[in-house]
Structure formats: C-alpha cells, structure tokens
C-alpha cells in the first residue's frame, strides 16, 4: 500500500460565505473521504457531508465513494438545488411571452 500523502483542496460556498481548506491526505483517499476529513461541517453547521453531492473542478462525481483523488485536485461540495433549472427557464419564457403579448 502506498503510504505517501497528496495535497488537495476542499471547497464549499454559500451566497454570503465560502471556505477553501487545503489538506494532505493519504494516497488512495476517495472524494467522499476527503470531504468528510475536511471538517467543513464545523464551518457550516447543518452541512451533511454523507449525502452532499460532490465534484472535482466543476464536474460532478457520480460515485464519490469510489473515485480516488489525485495530487492537486479540488473537491467541491455542492448545495442542493432550490429550484429545477428547467422549470425556472420555462417560467422565465412564459413571463417574457406574456409581456410581449401585452405590448402587442
């Protein structure tokens, strides 16, 4: 087993607060293990790192419990969506259409 450590970052952000933590973790650490090891929940009470969606450099990781990290990668902890983006676009389009109809 490889006993060396790798340097990574773990980040999380809210609208008004963000945190980036630099960690040294054992080679072979998974994305989920790194998020849990970060202690990010101490900075953001209520953050559920067991269930939170995770990604690396802006790309969601489908199986964070299996994906092993590499040197220099940044683990991103994502917030749940408040609204469905497709539904928001549909509402925006309907509103714009209604406005156009009024001005005609």
ABEGO torsion letter per residue (X at the ends): XBABBBBBBBBBBBAABBBBBBBBBBBGBBAAAAAAAAGAAAABBGBBAAABBBBBGGBBBABAAABBBBBGBBBBBBBBBABBAAAAAAAAAAAAAAAAAAAX
